[in-house]
């Protein structure tokens, strides 16, 4: 079982110096609760048309920047390839 293997590996690495299992379990519970709260907050926020539009604009800008960067990278690679062939 994966959980048992992970627990055993954790014990091998940390030994008696690390936090107790209940502390680790509590930490994971806290992380899980925080993640769920974040997802719930995003879901609720996406119901707002203004926020939805802002997310749409931000996403468009982000992917436009990625596209421009990849285009420039392609130009650089083609330029380097042509330079290498000329030598």
Secondary structure per residue as TSV (DSSP state, phi and psi in degrees):
chain	resnum	aa	ss	phi	psi
A	1	X	-	360.0	135.6
A	2	X	H	-60.1	-44.9
A	3	X	H	-57.7	-42.1
A	4	X	H	-65.6	-42.8
A	5	X	H	-63.6	-43.1
A	6	X	H	-64.4	-41.5
A	7	X	H	-62.8	-44.4
A	8	X	H	-63.6	-41.5
A	9	X	H	-64.4	-41.2
A	10	X	H	-58.7	-46.0
A	11	X	H	-62.9	-38.6
A	12	X	H	-61.2	-45.1
A	13	X	H	-75.8	-46.8
A	14	X	H	-87.3	-36.9
A	15	X	G	63.8	-144.1
A	16	X	G	-84.8	-5.4
A	17	X	G	-80.6	-21.5
A	18	X	S	-85.0	179.3
A	19	X	-	-68.0	156.5
A	20	X	-	-68.7	159.3
A	21	X	H	-58.0	-37.9
A	22	X	H	-67.1	-31.6
A	23	X	H	-68.9	-40.4
A	24	X	H	-65.4	-44.7
A	25	X	H	-59.8	-43.6
A	26	X	H	-62.4	-39.8
A	27	X	H	-63.3	-43.1
A	28	X	H	-65.9	-36.4
A	29	X	H	-63.2	-42.8
A	30	X	H	-62.2	-44.6
A	31	X	H	-62.5	-44.4
A	32	X	H	-62.2	-42.4
A	33	X	H	-64.1	-43.4
A	34	X	H	-63.8	-42.2
A	35	X	H	-62.8	-42.7
A	36	X	H	-64.3	-40.5
A	37	X	H	-62.7	-40.1
A	38	X	H	-62.8	-47.3
A	39	X	H	-61.1	-44.6
A	40	X	H	-61.0	-42.2
A	41	X	H	-64.5	-43.6
A	42	X	H	-64.0	-44.2
A	43	X	H	-59.3	-44.3
A	44	X	H	-66.2	-41.4
A	45	X	H	-63.8	-35.7
A	46	X	T	-69.3	-10.0
A	47	X	T	-77.1	-17.7
A	48	X	S	-81.6	119.2
A	49	X	H	-58.6	-36.2
A	50	X	H	-66.0	-44.9
A	51	X	H	-64.6	-41.9
A	52	X	H	-58.4	-42.2
A	53	X	H	-66.1	-41.3
A	54	X	H	-64.7	-39.4
A	55	X	H	-64.4	-41.5
A	56	X	H	-60.5	-45.6
A	57	X	H	-65.1	-43.5
A	58	X	H	-63.9	-41.2
A	59	X	H	-64.0	-43.7
A	60	X	H	-61.5	-44.7
A	61	X	H	-62.8	-43.0
A	62	X	H	-60.1	-51.0
A	63	X	H	-70.0	-28.6
A	64	X	H	-64.8	-43.1
A	65	X	H	-64.5	-40.9
A	66	X	H	-63.2	-44.3
A	67	X	H	-60.3	-44.2
A	68	X	H	-63.3	-42.9
A	69	X	H	-62.5	-44.8
A	70	X	H	-66.3	-35.5
A	71	X	H	-64.0	-44.5
A	72	X	H	-64.1	-39.8
A	73	X	H	-61.8	-44.6
A	74	X	H	-59.6	-43.2
A	75	X	H	-59.9	-44.0
A	76	X	H	-63.0	-43.5
A	77	X	H	-65.0	-41.7
A	78	X	H	-63.9	-41.2
A	79	X	H	-63.4	-43.5
A	80	X	H	-64.8	-40.0
A	81	X	H	-64.2	-43.2
A	82	X	H	-65.3	-41.7
A	83	X	H	-61.7	-41.0
A	84	X	H	-66.3	-37.3
A	85	X	H	-71.2	-27.9
A	86	X	H	-74.1	-19.7
A	87	X	-	-85.7	360.0
